[in-house]
Amino acid sequence: PGVQNAQLNHQPAAIVTSQGAAESASSEPKQTGHVVKSPMVGTFYRASQPGADPFVQIGSKVAEQDVLCLIEAMKLLN
């Protein structure tokens, strides 16, 4: 069996933007506050155990030493 050469025609898809999408994005309220980045890679836990209340709610005011979450890295909770 021989190999047949076929010619492929590739046409990039057209980019379509919507005015409605841009307007709705600009009408959303801006988020305020600070982003807290973890000093390590691991699994993020909002609460100490399943079903427990989270340490803090989104939008809560926190102090410098407040516990925000638990990070599990290599079976150690930090």
N, C-alpha and C positions, 0 to 999 in steps of 0.2 A: 504494500500500500504506500502510495506516495503522499507527501505533505502538500496541501494546497495553500497557496499564499492568498490571504484575503486582505482587502484594504478596509481599514476601519476609519470611519469619519467621527471625529470627536468634536462636539460643540459644547462649550461651557454654558452652564445655566445662567439665565439672566438674573441679575440682582434687582429685586423689587423692594422698594421701601414704601411704607404707608404713613401718610400724614397723621392719621388717627393714632397710631402707635406712638409716634414721637410726642404728640400732644398729651396723651395719657401718662406717659413716663414723666413729663415735666410737671404735671399736676399732682403727682404723688408727694406727700410730705417728705422733707429731707430728714434723714436719720441723724441724730446728734449723739454725742457720747464718745467713748474711747474704745478702741479695740485692744483686747488683752491677748497677747500671743504667748503660747506655751514655750518655755525654755527647752523642751524636749519633745520628741515624737512619742506618741502613745495613744491609748484609748481614752476618750473623754467621757467622764461620768458627771452628770448634773446633780446627782444625789448620792448619798452614802450607800443606798441599797435600792433594789427595785421596789417601786411603790411608795418610797419615802418622798417627802417634799424636797424640791431642789434647794441647793444652798442659797441661790439668789434667783430672782425672776429677771427676765429680760426687761431692761429699763430701770431696774432698781439702782438706787444710789448706794455705793459701797465705800468703805474706808480702806486705807492702805493695807491693813493686816487681815481683812475679811477673807474667809475661805470662799472661793468662787466655784470650785469644782475639784474633782480628783482626776489625776492622770495616771493610768496604769502603764508602766513601761517595764518589760522583762519580769512580769509577775510581782513587781513592787508598786505600791500605791504611793503617789507623791502628792 
